[in-house]
């Protein structure tokens, strides 16, 4: 979200289309792009998304989508998805 703002793709976080994308069923994943250049880290990006109105289930969905799209082994994806799914069931 930070990179979208800094690169001029959105005028402010308030008008970022993340919520619209999620509502439309678009498979979105959270990223930190270039943390050094953007002065952010992945946890900060999730905080921004939460402050922009994303609910816990939506934040966890972003994590699931990122894992599903990751370049890693199916076994590792399964391990990571199990951790996220455990987080989904806690609330």
C-alpha positions as a LaTeX table, in Angstrom:
\begin{tabular}{lrrr}
\hline
Residue & $x$ (\AA) & $y$ (\AA) & $z$ (\AA) \\
\hline
Unk1 & 0.00 & 0.00 & 0.00 \\
Unk2 & 2.90 & 2.30 & 0.80 \\
Unk3 & 4.46 & 1.84 & $-2.62$ \\
Unk4 & 1.13 & 2.62 & $-4.31$ \\
Unk5 & 1.03 & 5.88 & $-2.39$ \\
Unk6 & 4.68 & 6.82 & $-2.88$ \\
Unk7 & 4.63 & 5.99 & $-6.60$ \\
Unk8 & 1.45 & 8.00 & $-7.17$ \\
Unk9 & $-0.90$ & 5.12 & $-7.99$ \\
Unk10 & $-3.27$ & 6.42 & $-5.30$ \\
Unk11 & $-3.64$ & 9.92 & $-3.87$ \\
Unk12 & $-4.04$ & 8.64 & $-0.32$ \\
Unk13 & $-4.52$ & 5.40 & 1.59 \\
Unk14 & $-8.14$ & 6.45 & 2.09 \\
Unk15 & $-8.83$ & 5.94 & $-1.62$ \\
Unk16 & $-6.72$ & 2.79 & $-2.05$ \\
Unk17 & $-8.80$ & 0.17 & $-3.90$ \\
Unk18 & $-7.76$ & $-2.78$ & $-1.71$ \\
Unk19 & $-11.20$ & $-3.02$ & $-0.10$ \\
Unk20 & $-12.88$ & $-2.89$ & $-3.51$ \\
Unk21 & $-10.60$ & $-5.62$ & $-4.83$ \\
Unk22 & $-11.34$ & $-7.86$ & $-1.86$ \\
Unk23 & $-15.09$ & $-7.24$ & $-2.15$ \\
Unk24 & $-14.92$ & $-8.18$ & $-5.84$ \\
Unk25 & $-13.14$ & $-11.44$ & $-5.03$ \\
Unk26 & $-9.81$ & $-10.46$ & $-6.58$ \\
Unk27 & $-6.95$ & $-12.58$ & $-5.24$ \\
Unk28 & $-4.76$ & $-9.96$ & $-3.59$ \\
Unk29 & $-1.56$ & $-10.55$ & $-1.62$ \\
Unk30 & 0.23 & $-8.08$ & 0.63 \\
Unk31 & 3.83 & $-7.18$ & $-0.12$ \\
Unk32 & 6.44 & $-4.73$ & 1.04 \\
Unk33 & 7.92 & $-4.23$ & $-2.45$ \\
Unk34 & 11.31 & $-2.66$ & $-1.79$ \\
Unk35 & 11.39 & $-2.15$ & 2.00 \\
Unk36 & 14.53 & 0.01 & 1.95 \\
Unk37 & 13.31 & 2.41 & $-0.73$ \\
Unk38 & 9.73 & 2.50 & 0.56 \\
Unk39 & 10.71 & 2.75 & 4.25 \\
Unk40 & 8.25 & 0.03 & 5.23 \\
Unk41 & 8.10 & $-3.62$ & 6.19 \\
Unk42 & 5.40 & $-6.23$ & 5.74 \\
Unk43 & 4.01 & $-5.86$ & 9.26 \\
Unk44 & 3.58 & $-2.13$ & 8.67 \\
Unk45 & 1.72 & $-2.83$ & 5.43 \\
Unk46 & $-0.75$ & $-5.05$ & 7.31 \\
Unk47 & $-1.19$ & $-2.29$ & 9.93 \\
Unk48 & $-1.97$ & 0.19 & 7.16 \\
Unk49 & $-4.48$ & $-2.20$ & 5.60 \\
Unk50 & $-6.12$ & $-2.70$ & 8.98 \\
Unk51 & $-6.30$ & 1.05 & 9.60 \\
Unk52 & $-7.87$ & 1.40 & 6.13 \\
Unk53 & $-10.72$ & $-0.87$ & 7.22 \\
Unk54 & $-9.59$ & $-4.44$ & 6.48 \\
Unk55 & $-10.92$ & $-6.95$ & 8.98 \\
Unk56 & $-8.88$ & $-9.77$ & 10.46 \\
Unk57 & $-10.37$ & $-12.38$ & 8.11 \\
Unk58 & $-9.41$ & $-10.20$ & 5.13 \\
Unk59 & $-5.87$ & $-9.74$ & 6.41 \\
Unk60 & $-5.53$ & $-13.49$ & 6.85 \\
Unk61 & $-6.91$ & $-13.95$ & 3.34 \\
Unk62 & $-4.13$ & $-11.70$ & 2.03 \\
Unk63 & $-1.64$ & $-14.00$ & 3.75 \\
Unk64 & $-3.29$ & $-17.11$ & 2.30 \\
Unk65 & $-3.16$ & $-15.61$ & $-1.19$ \\
Unk66 & 0.52 & $-14.75$ & $-0.82$ \\
Unk67 & 1.37 & $-18.24$ & 0.33 \\
Unk68 & $-0.63$ & $-19.82$ & $-2.48$ \\
Unk69 & 1.25 & $-17.72$ & $-5.06$ \\
Unk70 & 4.68 & $-18.16$ & $-3.46$ \\
Unk71 & 7.58 & $-19.83$ & $-5.20$ \\
Unk72 & 8.08 & $-22.62$ & $-2.69$ \\
Unk73 & 7.37 & $-26.32$ & $-2.40$ \\
Unk74 & 3.85 & $-27.66$ & $-1.98$ \\
Unk75 & 4.88 & $-29.08$ & 1.39 \\
Unk76 & 6.06 & $-25.68$ & 2.62 \\
Unk77 & 2.88 & $-24.02$ & 1.34 \\
Unk78 & 0.83 & $-26.57$ & 3.28 \\
Unk79 & 2.80 & $-25.83$ & 6.46 \\
Unk80 & 2.35 & $-22.09$ & 6.08 \\
Unk81 & $-1.34$ & $-22.36$ & 5.19 \\
Unk82 & $-1.90$ & $-24.47$ & 8.30 \\
Unk83 & $-0.42$ & $-21.67$ & 10.40 \\
Unk84 & $-2.66$ & $-19.06$ & 8.77 \\
Unk85 & $-5.71$ & $-21.29$ & 9.06 \\
Unk86 & $-4.94$ & $-21.72$ & 12.75 \\
Unk87 & $-5.00$ & $-17.93$ & 13.03 \\
Unk88 & $-8.36$ & $-17.83$ & 11.25 \\
Unk89 & $-9.93$ & $-20.23$ & 13.70 \\
Unk90 & $-8.73$ & $-18.30$ & 16.76 \\
Unk91 & $-11.18$ & $-15.46$ & 16.24 \\
\hline
\end{tabular}
